[in-house]
């Protein structure tokens, strides 16, 4: 599978996969005795193609954040509490035309939600919404105010530090960290290109304010990036990553132990999964039979979730571990894609394949995943694995 990030913010936000990089790393023990899947639709969500409900993040209390698109193709944010009650999020400055609206991406343990919104001119801006409903919006210094320009919050840690990226007036990406007090620090890797659709993108952030992301060089090759709280940056390339345009290494997520998860695109334009621990040791993996593997999130135990593509090129889901453990897939009835889980354990790889969709975020370290079952109209899903699956 060819992983191509050379697209602008407006295209990313209008696809069901735009939030596949949205993640949260939390940790409480699992209590479920058997796998359960909960599907839901936000009241008012449209029933047409590319409408419906997408769950993109979940916290340790079971509160889910995501987006729902109405019958007019306007997107709204939501938070769904563990008891099933909904709160709609509409940033007041968001545009109200088709393809515009509010796009939450991540929720932390305090219930603070971050994301971005499209204004009436199709410019994106970051926002932070606290649990009491107060919304703060911001734009990065130097960010473009042209359509498809602006910035996006991609992840928030439990202290309220936010990771994301913006584009400047030349359509060059640069990463940022927003401190809990609102101070924004922008950064760009020295190896990043300065042309359109090049630059540096920040994604995940952990409790120590270490961020994961990647940069795109002058030849449009991708390189993994880890940035620590003091601003120092470490870049890396997974062995086997391609060196052509739109190939290379993409860091998407990082857990509290400093392990990064992501994908790399090889010389044959196939996407493969990897994890890289804080010492720099890289483990690579693929879903058997898949034509592309794209991790999206990693929890504190090193279990990874994401999606993959099969021989029919439909987008499907993975969850994988980092130490040669078993990979499990699960089914949402009526879905047209697949979900897999590869648990971190000492036994030989064990695979079970069913039909499902995209899994985007973890609840606690070991208990629940969240994503969506799209097809043409999206419905949100949560899945809690059994205790046996977590300890086998």
N, C-alpha and C positions, 0 to 999 in steps of 0.2 A: 504494500500500500504506500502511496506517495503522500507524505505529510507536508502540506504546503501552508505556511503561515503568511505567505505574501498576499494578504488580503487586508482591507481596511476595517476599521471598527464597525462600520454600519453593516458590512456583509457578515462579519463574525456574529453580530448580535441578532441577525435575522435568520440564522440557521439554528436548527435544534442542537447542533454540536458545539455551539459557541462556548458553552459553559462547561465543556468536558474537562477544563483545567481547574474548575472551582472545587475547593477541597477544605477539609477541616480535620485536625488531629486532636482527638480527645481520649480520655481513658477511664472507663469504669468497667467492672466485670460483667460478663453476659449472664443473664438469668433465664433466658428462654430455654425450654426443654426440647423444642422442635422448631424447624424453620416455619416462619409465617410470613406471608406477603400481604401487605395492606395497599390497596389501590384507592385513589381518590381523585376527584375533580372539584376544583374550586367552583362554587356556585356562580353562574354567569359566564363561565368559560365557553368559547365557541365550539361548535361541532364540526366545522369545516376542516379542509386540509390545512396543516401547519398551524392549527389553532389548538386550544386545550390547555393542559396544566403540565408544567415541568418543575419537578422538585430538584433543587440544585445544591442545597446545603442542609445540614442537620446538626443540632447540638446535643449535649449530654442529657438534657431534659426531654429530648424527643421532639423539640420544636423544629419544624421544617420551614425553610425559606425557599422561594422560587418565583416563578413567573406564570401568569396565565394570560392567554391571548383571547380577546373577545371576538364576537361575530364580525366586528369592523376591523379586525386585524390590529387593534391597539393592544399593547402589552401592559400589564399591570403586575406589580409585585404582590407577594402574599407571605404571611407567616401562618402556619398551621400548628396550633398547640397540640400537645400529646393527647388531649381529650377530644380532638377533632374540630375545635372551634377555629375560625378563620379571621384574620385581620388583613385587609387589603392595604397595600402601600402604593400610593401615587405621589411622586415628588411634585410639588406644586408647579415647578418650572418646566415639567416635562411636556413635550408636544402631544397633541391629541389626534394626529393624523395616523393613517395606517403605517405600521412599521416603526412608530415612535413609542414613547411611554417609558416605563420604569422597569429595570432589570436587576433585581437582587442577585447576588452571587455567593454570599457566604454569611453564616451566622455563628456567633461565638456563644460561650456558656452563659453570658449575661443577657443574651437575647439581642445583642446589637447586630444589626444587619448592614452589610455594605454591598455596593454594586455601582451601577451607572444608569443614567437616563439619557434619552435623546430629547433635545429641545425642538422647538418648532422649525429650526433650520437644519435639523439632523446632525447637530454637533453633540458629542457625548461629554458628560460631566460626571465626576465621582460624587457619591453621596454616602453618608453614614447616618443610620437611623437607630436611636437608642430604644430600649424596651418601652419607655414611656411615650414613644411616638414622635419625639423631637427629631427633626431631620436637619442635618448640616450638609450643604453642598459646597463643592470647591472645584477649581480648575488649576492645573499645574502651571507654573510660571513658564511662559513661552509656548504653551500649547496652542495648536491651531484652532481658529474659530471658523474654519471653512467646513462645509458638509463633509461628513465622514472623519473629521478631525476631532481632537479633544482627548479625553482620557477615561480610564476605567479602573475601579477598585476590583480586585480579583479575590482577595482573601483577607481575613482579620484574625488575629490571635486573641487569646482570652484577656490580655491586658489592653486591647484596643488598638494595637499597632496594625496598620493596613499596608498591604503590598499591591502594586498595580503597575500600570504603564500609561504613557501618553504619547501623542504624536505632535511634532512641531510643524511649523508652516511649510516645511519641505517634505512632509510626510515621513519623517524619520522618527522611529520609536525611541523612547528612553524610559527607564524604570524609575519608580519612586517608592519611598516608604513614607507613610504619614504617621507621625507619632500620636499617641493618645490625646495629647494636648492640641493637636492640629498642625504642628509644624511639619512641612513637607520637605523631604530631602530627595532631590533628583540624582540619578546616577546613570553613567553610560560606560560600558566596558571599553578600554582603550583599543581593543581589536575590532570593535563594531564599525560597520560601514556607515557612511554619512549620506547615502543616497536614499531615494524614496523606497519605503518598505524594508529598510535596513535599520540597524540600531539594536537597542537592548530592551527586553521585556521582563518585568517582574511578575511572578505568579504567587506561589505559596509562601507563607511565613510561619515560623514556629514560635514557641513561647520565649525563646532566647533572641528573637528578632533576627534570626538567620533566614534569608530569603532564597528561594530557588527560582530559576528562570533560564534565560538563554539570550544569546546575542546573534545577530545576523551580520556576517562580514561583507566586504566589498564584492565578493564573488557570490553573494547570496547563499553561503553555506552557514548552517546552524551549529552553534557551540554551546554546551551546557555551562551554567553559571551558578555559583553559590556566593552570596554576599552576606557577611557577618554584620553584627550590630555596629561595629566600629568603622564600617565602610570598606573593609578590605574585600577583594573579590578573587575567587578562585575559579578558573575556567577549566573545562575538561572535555575530552572527546572520547566516546566509547570506541574501543577497538572494533573495527569493522564498519564504522560509520562511513558513509559516502562523502566524497569531497566535491561533488558537483552541486549546481544550483538547486536549492530546495532539499538538499540532503544534509546529513549531519546529526547532531545531538540536541535534544530538547529536554530541559529540566522543567517539570511541571509541578512537583509537590515535594514537601519536605516535612519530616516528622520531628518530634521534640528531641529525638536522639541524634538528629542531624543527617539521617539517611534520606537521600533524594531519590525520587522515582520519576521516570519519564520514558521517552522513546527515542530511538535513533533510526534514521533512514539510511539504508545501505546503498551500495553502488547500483543495485538493481531496483532501487526505489521501493523496497519493501520496508515497512515499519516494524521494528522489534522492540520489546520491552527491556528496561534495565532498572536496577537500583544501584545506588552508589553510597556506601556508608561514609561516616565522618572521617575515616582514615583514607578514603579514596579508593577503596576496594570496590570493584564493579562486578555485579552479577547480571547476566543477560538471560532472557527467557522469551519463549514464544508459545502461543496456544497451538497445540497440534492441529494441523489442517487449516489454520488461519492464513490468510494472505496479508494480514497486518495486525500488529498488537500495539495498543496505545494505552499505557497506564495513565491514570488521572489523579489518584490520591493514594496516600499511604498513612497507616495509623501507627500508634506507638509500638506495636509488636512487629511491625514490618510487613503487615499484610496489605496488599495493593489492590486497588479497584480501578477499573477503566473500561475500555471497550476494544473490540477487535472486528475485523472484517473476514468474512468467509469467502468461499469460492464463488459465490453469487454476488459478491461485492456489496452485500447489505451490511450496514453498521450493526455491530453486536457488542456484547459486554464481557469484560473479564474482571476477575479479582484474583490476585496472585501473590504468593509469598516470595521471600528473598533467599531462602535457604534450601531450595530443592524440595519444598513441601508439596502436598497434594493440591491440585487445582480442581475446584468444584464449580459447576455451572448450575443455574436454577431457572425455573420457568415462571413467567407470568402468563396465565391462560389467555390465549388469543393474540399474544405478541408475535412479531415476525422476526425478532432478532434474538441474540443469545447472551447469556450472562455466565461468567465463569468466576470461580473463586479458587485461588491457589494459596492454601494455608501454609504458614511457616511451621514446619514440624520435621521430625527426623526420619519419617517413613518415606518409602519410595513414592514417586509421583502417582497420583490417583486422579483420574479424570471422569467427570460425569457431565454430559452435554444435554441441555434442554433448550427451549426457545425463550428468548426474553429480549430486553432492550438495554439501554445504557445506564450504567451505575456510576454515579458521580461523586458521592461523598460518604464518609463514615460517620456513624454516631459515636459510640465509645470506641475504646481501643479494640474491642473484640465483638461488638454485639450487633450493630445495625448498619445497613447500607441504604442509600437513598438514590433514586434516579428517576427515569421515566420510561414509559412504554409508549412509543410514539406511533409507529406505522405512519399514517397520514395525520391523525389527530392524536395529540398527546394526552396521556393520563399519568399522574404521578404514582410512584411506588415506593414502599419501604420494605426491606426484608431483614428479618432477624434470624441469624443462623442458630442451629442447635448447639447446646453445650458440647455434645460429642464432636461436632465439626471443629470446634475451637480447640479441643484438647487432644484430638486423635493424633 
